[in-house]
Amino acid sequence: MDSKKSLDVYRDWLGIKETDRPLNYYQLLRLTQFDDDQDRVRRHYRKMHNHARKFATGEFSNASQELLNELARAMLCLTDVRRKKEYDASLGRKAVGGKKQKDGLDGILLEKELLSRQQLDIAEKYAAAVGLSLRDAICQKDFLPQLAVMQAFAQAEGLPFIELNDVTIDESLFPKISAVTARTHSVVPLMIEHDHLLLASPNPLDLHLEEDLKLRLGMPVRTVLCTSEDVNSIINEHYSREKVDAEIAERSQDDAGEAKEAQGLSKTWEKIKKWTQKNE
């Protein structure tokens, strides 16, 4: 019997007993329906991801990568406050008050005992003195690895976080974002999920940029947070400085062409006015 045909990755790799397909995100991550604990969502995701990654080479490599991306989609949805609320409603969950969000990044770091009160005070004073965000001040002081800081920051912002080496980005998505945009805003395309383009960046997208991309791409976009190290690695690989220079040069030519066309129209209009005045 062909092993590929008989393989059920959900049953055989993840140990999921449910037989109905497709699985919802809670079933996929082996969570209780409507679980609101983001830390538990991430722990389950990491456990499933690490297991599925064992099959990333060999005859099941394609199935493994598809499953890895599917697991990532589930985690990204269930750790995005707005998206999770919409998803839960689609599964029949009634509106609930929900767990009160902690007081920003500082409250989360203290609650999880990632920083002491003394370390936080030092970081806050440093941030105020040099004009940094608390997040960046903590990283510069080396109180925590950037990965831990970004995960806490994502939770404070109500946004999902991902390590970019967890997924394989579809090559066809890279042309959707210009090299100028990628390097200026530290943003790269990640995946398309439910007709939304997910964009990875260390920072929440500026609203003006979000609207501009939505108009240009013809689809809504969502932010997924990642470390600056991860996004810079993707940018350096796919959006070289040479591409930026080429795009700027092309835009300059287009602007010059538009200016020349406008000048030509202006001259034509002047000729029309003179002819009209002469023949009145």
MIDOSE-1310 file (N, C-alpha, C; in nm, 2 decimals, decimal comma, always signed):
residues 280
mdsk	+0,09/-0,12/+0,00/+0,00/+0,00/+0,00/+0,09/+0,12/+0,00; +0,05/+0,23/-0,08/+0,13/+0,35/-0,08/+0,12/+0,42/+0,05; +0,23/+0,45/+0,12/+0,23/+0,51/+0,25/+0,18/+0,65/+0,24; +0,20/+0,72/+0,13/+0,16/+0,86/+0,12/+0,00/+0,86/+0,12
ksld	-0,06/+0,77/+0,05/-0,20/+0,77/+0,03/-0,27/+0,73/+0,17; -0,21/+0,65/+0,25/-0,27/+0,61/+0,37/-0,23/+0,70/+0,49; -0,14/+0,80/+0,46/-0,10/+0,89/+0,57/-0,21/+0,99/+0,60; -0,24/+1,00/+0,73/-0,33/+1,11/+0,78/-0,24/+1,18/+0,88
vyrd	-0,19/+1,30/+0,84/-0,09/+1,37/+0,92/-0,15/+1,41/+1,06; -0,28/+1,44/+1,06/-0,34/+1,48/+1,19/-0,35/+1,37/+1,29; -0,39/+1,25/+1,23/-0,40/+1,13/+1,32/-0,26/+1,07/+1,35; -0,18/+1,06/+1,24/-0,05/+0,98/+1,26/+0,06/+1,07/+1,32
wlgi	+0,06/+1,20/+1,29/+0,17/+1,28/+1,35/+0,13/+1,36/+1,47; +0,01/+1,41/+1,47/-0,04/+1,49/+1,58/-0,12/+1,42/+1,69; -0,16/+1,29/+1,66/-0,24/+1,22/+1,75/-0,38/+1,27/+1,77; -0,44/+1,33/+1,67/-0,57/+1,39/+1,68/-0,67/+1,28/+1,65
ketd	-0,76/+1,25/+1,74/-0,86/+1,14/+1,72/-0,98/+1,18/+1,64; -1,02/+1,31/+1,64/-1,14/+1,35/+1,57/-1,12/+1,31/+1,42; -1,23/+1,26/+1,37/-1,23/+1,21/+1,23/-1,29/+1,31/+1,13; -1,37/+1,40/+1,18/-1,44/+1,50/+1,09/-1,33/+1,60/+1,04
rpln	-1,34/+1,63/+0,91/-1,25/+1,72/+0,84/-1,33/+1,83/+0,77; -1,29/+1,96/+0,77/-1,16/+2,00/+0,82/-1,17/+2,02/+0,97; -1,06/+2,02/+1,04/-1,05/+2,05/+1,18/-1,05/+2,20/+1,20; -1,11/+2,24/+1,32/-1,10/+2,38/+1,35/-0,97/+2,40/+1,42
yyql	-0,93/+2,53/+1,44/-0,80/+2,56/+1,49/-0,78/+2,51/+1,63; -0,88/+2,50/+1,71/-0,87/+2,44/+1,85/-0,84/+2,29/+1,84; -0,91/+2,23/+1,75/-0,88/+2,08/+1,74/-0,74/+2,06/+1,68; -0,70/+2,14/+1,59/-0,57/+2,12/+1,53/-0,46/+2,14/+1,63
lrlt	-0,47/+2,23/+1,72/-0,37/+2,26/+1,83/-0,40/+2,18/+1,95; -0,50/+2,10/+1,95/-0,54/+2,01/+2,06/-0,57/+2,10/+2,19; -0,65/+2,20/+2,17/-0,69/+2,29/+2,27/-0,84/+2,27/+2,30; -0,88/+2,31/+2,42/-1,02/+2,31/+2,46/-1,09/+2,42/+2,37
qfdd	-1,21/+2,40/+2,33/-1,28/+2,50/+2,24/-1,28/+2,63/+2,32; -1,25/+2,74/+2,24/-1,25/+2,88/+2,29/-1,15/+2,91/+2,40; -1,04/+2,83/+2,41/-0,94/+2,86/+2,51/-0,88/+3,00/+2,49; -0,88/+3,08/+2,59/-0,83/+3,22/+2,58/-0,69/+3,24/+2,63
dqdr	-0,62/+3,13/+2,67/-0,49/+3,14/+2,73/-0,38/+3,14/+2,62; -0,33/+3,26/+2,59/-0,23/+3,27/+2,48/-0,11/+3,19/+2,50; -0,06/+3,19/+2,63/+0,06/+3,11/+2,66/+0,04/+2,96/+2,63; -0,08/+2,91/+2,66/-0,11/+2,77/+2,63/-0,12/+2,75/+2,48
vrrh	-0,18/+2,84/+2,41/-0,19/+2,83/+2,26/-0,05/+2,82/+2,21; +0,04/+2,90/+2,25/+0,18/+2,90/+2,20/+0,25/+2,77/+2,24; +0,23/+2,72/+2,36/+0,29/+2,60/+2,40/+0,25/+2,48/+2,32; +0,12/+2,47/+2,29/+0,06/+2,36/+2,21/+0,12/+2,38/+2,07
yrkm	+0,12/+2,50/+2,02/+0,17/+2,52/+1,88/+0,31/+2,48/+1,87; +0,39/+2,52/+1,97/+0,54/+2,48/+1,96/+0,56/+2,33/+1,97; +0,48/+2,26/+2,05/+0,49/+2,12/+2,06/+0,46/+2,05/+1,93; +0,34/+2,09/+1,87/+0,30/+2,04/+1,74/+0,40/+2,07/+1,63
hnha	+0,44/+2,19/+1,63/+0,54/+2,24/+1,53/+0,67/+2,15/+1,53; +0,72/+2,14/+1,65/+0,85/+2,06/+1,66/+0,83/+1,92/+1,62; +0,72/+1,86/+1,65/+0,69/+1,72/+1,60/+0,68/+1,71/+1,45; +0,60/+1,80/+1,39/+0,58/+1,80/+1,25/+0,71/+1,83/+1,17
rkfa	+0,79/+1,90/+1,23/+0,92/+1,94/+1,17/+1,01/+1,82/+1,15; +0,99/+1,72/+1,23/+1,08/+1,60/+1,22/+1,06/+1,53/+1,08; +0,95/+1,56/+1,01/+0,92/+1,50/+0,89/+0,95/+1,59/+0,77; +1,03/+1,70/+0,80/+1,05/+1,81/+0,70/+1,14/+1,76/+0,58
tgef	+1,21/+1,65/+0,60/+1,30/+1,60/+0,49/+1,25/+1,46/+0,46; +1,28/+1,42/+0,34/+1,24/+1,28/+0,30/+1,11/+1,28/+0,22; +1,04/+1,17/+0,21/+0,93/+1,15/+0,12/+0,81/+1,23/+0,17; +0,80/+1,27/+0,30/+0,69/+1,35/+0,35/+0,71/+1,49/+0,37
snas	+0,82/+1,54/+0,30/+0,86/+1,68/+0,32/+0,75/+1,78/+0,28; +0,68/+1,76/+0,17/+0,57/+1,85/+0,13/+0,46/+1,85/+0,23; +0,42/+1,73/+0,27/+0,31/+1,72/+0,37/+0,35/+1,79/+0,50; +0,47/+1,77/+0,54/+0,52/+1,84/+0,66/+0,51/+1,99/+0,65
qell	+0,56/+2,04/+0,54/+0,55/+2,19/+0,52/+0,41/+2,24/+0,52; +0,32/+2,17/+0,45/+0,18/+2,22/+0,45/+0,13/+2,22/+0,59; +0,16/+2,11/+0,67/+0,11/+2,11/+0,80/+0,17/+2,21/+0,89; +0,30/+2,24/+0,88/+0,36/+2,35/+0,95/+0,30/+2,48/+0,93
nela	+0,27/+2,51/+0,80/+0,20/+2,64/+0,77/+0,06/+2,64/+0,83; -0,01/+2,53/+0,82/-0,14/+2,52/+0,88/-0,14/+2,54/+1,03; -0,05/+2,48/+1,10/-0,03/+2,50/+1,24/+0,00/+2,65/+1,27; +0,08/+2,71/+1,19/+0,11/+2,85/+1,21/-0,01/+2,94/+1,19
raml	-0,09/+2,91/+1,09/-0,22/+2,99/+1,07/-0,31/+2,98/+1,19; -0,32/+2,86/+1,25/-0,40/+2,84/+1,36/-0,35/+2,92/+1,48; -0,22/+2,91/+1,51/-0,17/+2,99/+1,62/-0,18/+3,14/+1,60; -0,16/+3,19/+1,48/-0,16/+3,33/+1,45/-0,31/+3,38/+1,47
cltd	-0,40/+3,30/+1,43/-0,54/+3,34/+1,45/-0,58/+3,35/+1,60; -0,54/+3,25/+1,67/-0,58/+3,24/+1,81/-0,50/+3,32/+1,91; -0,40/+3,39/+1,86/-0,32/+3,48/+1,94/-0,34/+3,63/+1,89; -0,43/+3,65/+1,79/-0,47/+3,78/+1,75/-0,60/+3,81/+1,81
vrrk	-0,61/+3,91/+1,90/-0,73/+3,93/+1,98/-0,85/+3,96/+1,89; -0,84/+4,04/+1,79/-0,95/+4,08/+1,70/-0,99/+3,96/+1,61; -0,89/+3,89/+1,55/-0,92/+3,78/+1,47/-0,98/+3,66/+1,54; -0,93/+3,64/+1,67/-0,98/+3,53/+1,75/-1,13/+3,55/+1,78
keyd	-1,16/+3,68/+1,81/-1,30/+3,71/+1,84/-1,39/+3,68/+1,73; -1,35/+3,72/+1,61/-1,43/+3,69/+1,48/-1,44/+3,54/+1,46; -1,32/+3,47/+1,48/-1,32/+3,32/+1,45/-1,41/+3,25/+1,55; -1,40/+3,29/+1,68/-1,49/+3,22/+1,78/-1,63/+3,24/+1,75
aslg	-1,67/+3,36/+1,71/-1,81/+3,39/+1,67/-1,85/+3,30/+1,56; -1,76/+3,28/+1,46/-1,80/+3,19/+1,35/-1,82/+3,05/+1,39; -1,77/+3,01/+1,51/-1,79/+2,87/+1,56/-1,90/+2,87/+1,66; -1,97/+2,98/+1,68/-2,09/+2,98/+1,76/-2,07/+3,03/+1,90
rkav	-1,96/+3,09/+1,93/-1,93/+3,14/+2,07/-2,01/+3,27/+2,09; -2,08/+3,28/+2,20/-2,15/+3,40/+2,24/-2,06/+3,50/+2,29; -2,09/+3,63/+2,28/-2,01/+3,74/+2,32/-1,98/+3,73/+2,47; -1,85/+3,74/+2,51/-1,81/+3,73/+2,65/-1,73/+3,85/+2,68
ggkk	-1,72/+3,89/+2,81/-1,64/+4,00/+2,85/-1,49/+3,97/+2,83; -1,46/+3,85/+2,85/-1,32/+3,81/+2,84/-1,23/+3,85/+2,95; -1,11/+3,80/+2,95/-1,01/+3,83/+3,05/-0,95/+3,97/+3,03; -0,95/+4,05/+3,14/-0,90/+4,18/+3,13/-0,75/+4,18/+3,09
qkdg	-0,72/+4,26/+2,98/-0,58/+4,27/+2,94/-0,49/+4,34/+3,05; -0,38/+4,29/+3,07/-0,28/+4,34/+3,16/-0,24/+4,48/+3,12; -0,19/+4,56/+3,21/-0,15/+4,70/+3,19/-0,03/+4,71/+3,10; -0,04/+4,67/+2,97/+0,06/+4,69/+2,88/+0,18/+4,60/+2,90
ldgi	+0,29/+4,63/+2,83/+0,41/+4,55/+2,83/+0,47/+4,53/+2,97; +0,47/+4,64/+3,04/+0,53/+4,63/+3,18/+0,45/+4,54/+3,27; +0,32/+4,54/+3,26/+0,24/+4,45/+3,35/+0,26/+4,31/+3,31; +0,27/+4,28/+3,18/+0,29/+4,14/+3,14/+0,42/+4,09/+3,18
llek	+0,53/+4,17/+3,17/+0,66/+4,13/+3,21/+0,67/+4,10/+3,35; +0,60/+4,18/+3,43/+0,61/+4,16/+3,58/+0,52/+4,04/+3,62; +0,41/+4,03/+3,56/+0,32/+3,91/+3,59/+0,39/+3,78/+3,56; +0,46/+3,78/+3,45/+0,53/+3,65/+3,41/+0,66/+3,64/+3,48
ells	+0,70/+3,74/+3,56/+0,82/+3,74/+3,63/+0,94/+3,73/+3,53; +0,93/+3,79/+3,42/+1,04/+3,80/+3,32/+1,14/+3,91/+3,36; +1,09/+4,01/+3,43/+1,17/+4,12/+3,48/+1,13/+4,15/+3,62; +1,23/+4,20/+3,69/+1,20/+4,25/+3,83/+1,16/+4,39/+3,82
rqql	+1,10/+4,44/+3,93/+1,05/+4,58/+3,94/+1,17/+4,67/+3,92; +1,29/+4,64/+3,98/+1,41/+4,72/+3,97/+1,46/+4,73/+3,82; +1,46/+4,62/+3,75/+1,50/+4,62/+3,61/+1,41/+4,70/+3,53; +1,28/+4,69/+3,56/+1,18/+4,76/+3,48/+1,20/+4,91/+3,50
diae	+1,22/+4,95/+3,63/+1,24/+5,09/+3,66/+1,37/+5,15/+3,58; +1,47/+5,07/+3,58/+1,59/+5,11/+3,51/+1,56/+5,13/+3,36; +1,49/+5,03/+3,30/+1,46/+5,04/+3,16/+1,37/+5,16/+3,13; +1,27/+5,19/+3,22/+1,18/+5,30/+3,19/+1,26/+5,43/+3,20
kyaa	+1,35/+5,45/+3,29/+1,43/+5,57/+3,30/+1,52/+5,58/+3,18; +1,58/+5,47/+3,14/+1,67/+5,47/+3,02/+1,59/+5,51/+2,89; +1,47/+5,45/+2,88/+1,38/+5,48/+2,76/+1,35/+5,63/+2,76; +1,31/+5,69/+2,87/+1,28/+5,83/+2,88/+1,40/+5,92/+2,85
avgl	+1,52/+5,88/+2,90/+1,64/+5,96/+2,88/+1,69/+5,96/+2,73; +1,67/+5,85/+2,66/+1,73/+5,85/+2,52/+1,62/+5,85/+2,42; +1,49/+5,85/+2,46/+1,38/+5,86/+2,36/+1,35/+5,73/+2,29; +1,36/+5,62/+2,37/+1,32/+5,49/+2,31/+1,19/+5,44/+2,37
slrd	+1,13/+5,34/+2,30/+1,02/+5,28/+2,36/+1,07/+5,18/+2,47; +0,98/+5,15/+2,56/+1,01/+5,06/+2,67/+1,07/+4,93/+2,61; +1,00/+4,88/+2,51/+1,04/+4,75/+2,45/+1,19/+4,76/+2,40; +1,22/+4,86/+2,33/+1,36/+4,87/+2,27/+1,46/+4,90/+2,38
aicq	+1,42/+4,97/+2,49/+1,51/+5,00/+2,60/+1,55/+4,87/+2,67; +1,45/+4,78/+2,69/+1,47/+4,65/+2,76/+1,57/+4,57/+2,67; +1,55/+4,57/+2,54/+1,65/+4,50/+2,45/+1,79/+4,56/+2,46; +1,80/+4,69/+2,46/+1,93/+4,75/+2,46/+2,00/+4,73/+2,59
kdfl	+1,93/+4,72/+2,70/+1,99/+4,69/+2,83/+2,02/+4,54/+2,85; +1,98/+4,46/+2,75/+2,00/+4,31/+2,75/+1,95/+4,25/+2,88; +1,83/+4,30/+2,92/+1,76/+4,24/+3,04/+1,69/+4,11/+3,00; +1,65/+4,10/+2,87/+1,59/+3,98/+2,81/+1,63/+3,96/+2,67
pqla	+1,62/+3,84/+2,62/+1,64/+3,81/+2,48/+1,53/+3,88/+2,40; +1,56/+3,93/+2,28/+1,46/+4,00/+2,19/+1,34/+3,91/+2,17; +1,36/+3,78/+2,16/+1,25/+3,69/+2,13/+1,14/+3,70/+2,25; +1,19/+3,70/+2,37/+1,10/+3,70/+2,49/+1,03/+3,84/+2,49
vmqa	+1,11/+3,94/+2,47/+1,05/+4,08/+2,47/+0,94/+4,09/+2,37; +0,97/+4,05/+2,24/+0,87/+4,06/+2,14/+0,75/+3,98/+2,16; +0,76/+3,86/+2,22/+0,64/+3,78/+2,25/+0,55/+3,85/+2,35; +0,61/+3,91/+2,45/+0,54/+3,99/+2,55/+0,48/+4,11/+2,49
faqa	+0,55/+4,18/+2,40/+0,50/+4,30/+2,34/+0,38/+4,27/+2,25; +0,39/+4,15/+2,18/+0,28/+4,11/+2,09/+0,15/+4,09/+2,18; +0,17/+4,03/+2,29/+0,05/+4,00/+2,38/+0,00/+4,13/+2,43; +0,08/+4,23/+2,46/+0,04/+4,36/+2,51/-0,04/+4,43/+2,40
eglp	+0,00/+4,41/+2,27/-0,06/+4,48/+2,16/-0,19/+4,41/+2,11; -0,21/+4,28/+2,16/-0,32/+4,20/+2,11/-0,29/+4,15/+1,97; -0,17/+4,14/+1,93/-0,13/+4,09/+1,80/-0,06/+3,96/+1,81; -0,06/+3,88/+1,70/+0,01/+3,75/+1,70/+0,16/+3,77/+1,68
fiel	+0,24/+3,67/+1,72/+0,38/+3,68/+1,70/+0,43/+3,54/+1,64; +0,53/+3,55/+1,55/+0,58/+3,43/+1,49/+0,73/+3,44/+1,47; +0,80/+3,33/+1,48/+0,94/+3,32/+1,43/+0,93/+3,28/+1,28; +0,99/+3,36/+1,20/+0,98/+3,35/+1,06/+1,03/+3,22/+1,00
ndvt	+1,13/+3,15/+1,07/+1,18/+3,03/+1,02/+1,08/+2,91/+1,05; +0,97/+2,94/+1,11/+0,86/+2,84/+1,14/+0,78/+2,81/+1,01; +0,78/+2,90/+0,91/+0,70/+2,89/+0,80/+0,78/+2,91/+0,67; +0,73/+2,85/+0,56/+0,78/+2,88/+0,43/+0,70/+2,98/+0,36
ides	+0,76/+3,09/+0,32/+0,68/+3,20/+0,26/+0,67/+3,17/+0,11; +0,55/+3,18/+0,06/+0,53/+3,16/-0,08/+0,60/+3,27/-0,16; +0,69/+3,22/-0,25/+0,77/+3,31/-0,33/+0,69/+3,42/-0,41; +0,57/+3,38/-0,45/+0,49/+3,47/-0,53/+0,44/+3,59/-0,45
lfpk	+0,45/+3,59/-0,32/+0,41/+3,70/-0,24/+0,51/+3,81/-0,23; +0,63/+3,79/-0,25/+0,74/+3,89/-0,24/+0,72/+4,01/-0,33; +0,68/+3,99/-0,46/+0,66/+4,11/-0,54/+0,54/+4,20/-0,50; +0,46/+4,15/-0,41/+0,34/+4,23/-0,37/+0,39/+4,35/-0,29
isav	+0,51/+4,34/-0,23/+0,56/+4,45/-0,14/+0,69/+4,50/-0,21; +0,70/+4,63/-0,24/+0,81/+4,69/-0,30/+0,93/+4,68/-0,21; +1,05/+4,68/-0,27/+1,17/+4,68/-0,19/+1,18/+4,81/-0,10; +1,14/+4,92/-0,16/+1,14/+5,05/-0,08/+1,05/+5,04/+0,04
tart	+0,93/+4,98/+0,02/+0,84/+4,96/+0,14/+0,89/+4,87/+0,24; +0,95/+4,76/+0,19/+1,00/+4,65/+0,28/+1,11/+4,71/+0,37; +1,21/+4,79/+0,31/+1,32/+4,84/+0,38/+1,28/+4,96/+0,47; +1,19/+5,04/+0,42/+1,15/+5,16/+0,49/+1,07/+5,13/+0,62
hsvv	+0,98/+5,03/+0,60/+0,89/+5,00/+0,71/+0,93/+4,86/+0,78; +1,03/+4,80/+0,74/+1,07/+4,67/+0,80/+0,95/+4,57/+0,80; +0,91/+4,55/+0,68/+0,79/+4,46/+0,66/+0,81/+4,37/+0,55; +0,76/+4,24/+0,56/+0,76/+4,14/+0,46/+0,63/+4,07/+0,45
plmi	+0,59/+4,02/+0,33/+0,47/+3,93/+0,33/+0,49/+3,80/+0,39; +0,39/+3,75/+0,46/+0,41/+3,62/+0,53/+0,32/+3,51/+0,46; +0,19/+3,53/+0,46/+0,10/+3,43/+0,40/-0,04/+3,50/+0,38; -0,12/+3,43/+0,30/-0,26/+3,48/+0,28/-0,35/+3,39/+0,37
ehdh	-0,43/+3,45/+0,45/-0,52/+3,37/+0,54/-0,65/+3,44/+0,54; -0,75/+3,36/+0,49/-0,89/+3,41/+0,48/-0,90/+3,54/+0,41; -0,84/+3,55/+0,29/-0,84/+3,66/+0,20/-0,77/+3,79/+0,26; -0,69/+3,77/+0,36/-0,61/+3,88/+0,42/-0,46/+3,85/+0,39
llla	-0,39/+3,95/+0,36/-0,24/+3,93/+0,35/-0,18/+3,96/+0,48; -0,11/+3,86/+0,54/-0,05/+3,88/+0,67/+0,09/+3,93/+0,64; +0,13/+4,04/+0,71/+0,26/+4,10/+0,69/+0,33/+4,10/+0,82; +0,46/+4,05/+0,81/+0,54/+4,04/+0,93/+0,63/+4,16/+0,95
spnp	+0,63/+4,21/+1,07/+0,71/+4,32/+1,10/+0,74/+4,33/+1,25; +0,85/+4,39/+1,30/+0,87/+4,41/+1,44/+0,77/+4,51/+1,50; +0,70/+4,59/+1,42/+0,62/+4,70/+1,47/+0,48/+4,69/+1,41; +0,38/+4,73/+1,48/+0,24/+4,73/+1,43/+0,24/+4,82/+1,30
ldlh	+0,17/+4,79/+1,20/+0,16/+4,87/+1,08/+0,10/+5,00/+1,11; +0,16/+5,11/+1,05/+0,11/+5,24/+1,05/-0,03/+5,24/+0,97; -0,13/+5,31/+1,03/-0,26/+5,30/+0,97/-0,26/+5,35/+0,82; -0,18/+5,46/+0,80/-0,17/+5,51/+0,66/-0,11/+5,41/+0,56
leed	-0,01/+5,34/+0,61/+0,05/+5,23/+0,53/-0,04/+5,12/+0,51; -0,12/+5,08/+0,61/-0,21/+4,97/+0,60/-0,32/+5,00/+0,50; -0,37/+5,13/+0,50/-0,47/+5,17/+0,40/-0,42/+5,17/+0,26; -0,29/+5,22/+0,25/-0,23/+5,23/+0,12/-0,21/+5,10/+0,06
lklr	-0,16/+5,00/+0,14/-0,14/+4,87/+0,09/-0,27/+4,80/+0,05; -0,37/+4,82/+0,13/-0,50/+4,77/+0,11/-0,55/+4,81/-0,03; -0,54/+4,94/-0,06/-0,58/+4,99/-0,19/-0,50/+4,94/-0,31; -0,37/+4,93/-0,29/-0,28/+4,89/-0,39/-0,29/+4,74/-0,42
lgmp	-0,31/+4,66/-0,32/-0,31/+4,51/-0,33/-0,45/+4,46/-0,35; -0,55/+4,54/-0,32/-0,69/+4,49/-0,34/-0,73/+4,39/-0,24; -0,67/+4,39/-0,12/-0,71/+4,30/-0,02/-0,67/+4,36/+0,12; -0,74/+4,33/+0,22/-0,70/+4,38/+0,36/-0,57/+4,31/+0,40
vrtv	-0,50/+4,38/+0,49/-0,37/+4,33/+0,54/-0,38/+4,33/+0,70; -0,31/+4,24/+0,76/-0,30/+4,22/+0,90/-0,15/+4,22/+0,94; -0,13/+4,27/+1,06/+0,01/+4,26/+1,11/+0,04/+4,14/+1,19; +0,15/+4,08/+1,17/+0,20/+3,97/+1,25/+0,34/+4,02/+1,30
lcts	+0,36/+4,02/+1,43/+0,49/+4,07/+1,48/+0,60/+3,96/+1,48; +0,72/+4,00/+1,46/+0,83/+3,91/+1,46/+0,95/+3,99/+1,51; +1,07/+3,93/+1,53/+1,18/+4,00/+1,57/+1,25/+4,08/+1,45; +1,32/+4,18/+1,49/+1,39/+4,26/+1,38/+1,49/+4,18/+1,31
edvn	+1,55/+4,09/+1,39/+1,66/+4,00/+1,33/+1,59/+3,91/+1,22; +1,48/+3,85/+1,25/+1,41/+3,77/+1,15/+1,37/+3,85/+1,02; +1,31/+3,96/+1,04/+1,26/+4,04/+0,93/+1,38/+4,09/+0,84; +1,49/+4,13/+0,91/+1,60/+4,18/+0,84/+1,67/+4,07/+0,75
siin	+1,66/+3,95/+0,80/+1,72/+3,84/+0,73/+1,64/+3,81/+0,60; +1,51/+3,82/+0,60/+1,42/+3,81/+0,49/+1,44/+3,92/+0,39; +1,45/+4,04/+0,45/+1,47/+4,16/+0,36/+1,60/+4,16/+0,29; +1,70/+4,12/+0,35/+1,83/+4,12/+0,29/+1,84/+4,01/+0,18
ehys	+1,76/+3,91/+0,19/+1,76/+3,80/+0,09/+1,67/+3,83/-0,03; +1,56/+3,90/+0,00/+1,46/+3,92/-0,11/+1,45/+4,07/-0,16; +1,49/+4,16/-0,08/+1,48/+4,30/-0,11/+1,61/+4,38/-0,10; +1,70/+4,35/-0,19/+1,84/+4,40/-0,18/+1,84/+4,56/-0,20
rekv	+1,94/+4,62/-0,16/+1,96/+4,76/-0,18/+1,96/+4,80/-0,33; +2,01/+4,71/-0,41/+2,01/+4,73/-0,56/+1,86/+4,74/-0,61; +1,78/+4,66/-0,55/+1,63/+4,66/-0,59/+1,57/+4,80/-0,55; +1,61/+4,85/-0,43/+1,56/+4,98/-0,39/+1,61/+5,08/-0,48
daei	+1,74/+5,08/-0,52/+1,79/+5,18/-0,61/+1,72/+5,18/-0,75; +1,69/+5,05/-0,79/+1,62/+5,04/-0,92/+1,48/+5,09/-0,92; +1,41/+5,07/-0,81/+1,27/+5,12/-0,79/+1,27/+5,27/-0,79; +1,36/+5,33/-0,71/+1,37/+5,47/-0,70/+1,40/+5,53/-0,84
aers	+1,49/+5,47/-0,91/+1,52/+5,53/-1,05/+1,40/+5,52/-1,14; +1,33/+5,41/-1,13/+1,21/+5,39/-1,22/+1,10/+5,49/-1,18; +1,09/+5,51/-1,05/+0,99/+5,61/-1,01/+1,03/+5,75/-1,06; +1,16/+5,78/-1,05/+1,21/+5,91/-1,10/+1,18/+5,93/-1,24
qdda	+1,20/+5,83/-1,32/+1,17/+5,83/-1,47/+1,02/+5,85/-1,49; +0,94/+5,78/-1,41/+0,79/+5,79/-1,42/+0,75/+5,94/-1,39; +0,81/+5,99/-1,28/+0,77/+6,13/-1,24/+0,81/+6,23/-1,35; +0,93/+6,20/-1,40/+0,98/+6,30/-1,51/+0,89/+6,29/-1,63
geak	+0,84/+6,17/-1,66/+0,75/+6,15/-1,78/+0,62/+6,22/-1,75; +0,57/+6,20/-1,63/+0,44/+6,27/-1,60/+0,45/+6,42/-1,60; +0,57/+6,47/-1,55/+0,59/+6,61/-1,55/+0,60/+6,67/-1,70; +0,67/+6,59/-1,78/+0,68/+6,63/-1,92/+0,54/+6,63/-1,99
eaqg	+0,46/+6,52/-1,96/+0,33/+6,51/-2,02/+0,24/+6,63/-1,97; +0,25/+6,66/-1,84/+0,18/+6,78/-1,79/+0,22/+6,91/-1,86; +0,35/+6,92/-1,88/+0,40/+7,04/-1,95/+0,35/+7,05/-2,09; +0,34/+6,93/-2,16/+0,29/+6,93/-2,29/+0,14/+6,97/-2,30
lskt	+0,07/+6,92/-2,20/-0,08/+6,95/-2,20/-0,10/+7,10/-2,17; -0,01/+7,15/-2,09/-0,02/+7,30/-2,06/+0,00/+7,38/-2,18; +0,10/+7,34/-2,26/+0,13/+7,42/-2,38/+0,02/+7,41/-2,48; -0,04/+7,28/-2,49/-0,15/+7,26/-2,58/-0,27/+7,35/-2,54
weki	-0,29/+7,36/-2,41/-0,41/+7,44/-2,36/-0,38/+7,59/-2,39; -0,26/+7,63/-2,37/-0,23/+7,77/-2,40/-0,26/+7,80/-2,55; -0,22/+7,71/-2,64/-0,25/+7,72/-2,78/-0,40/+7,73/-2,81; -0,47/+7,65/-2,74/-0,62/+7,65/-2,76/-0,68/+7,78/-2,72
kkwt	-0,63/+7,83/-2,60/-0,68/+7,96/-2,55/-0,65/+8,08/-2,65; -0,52/+8,08/-2,70/-0,48/+8,18/-2,79/-0,57/+8,17/-2,92; -0,59/+8,05/-2,97/-0,67/+8,03/-3,09/-0,81/+8,08/-3,07; -0,87/+8,05/-2,95/-1,01/+8,09/-2,92/-1,02/+8,24/-2,91
qkne	-0,92/+8,31/-2,84/-0,92/+8,45/-2,83/-0,91/+8,52/-2,97; -0,83/+8,46/-3,06/-0,80/+8,52/-3,19/-0,93/+8,51/-3,28; -1,01/+8,40/-3,26/-1,12/+8,38/-3,35/-1,25/+8,42/-3,28; -1,25/+8,49/-3,17/-1,38/+8,54/-3,11/-1,43/+8,66/-3,19
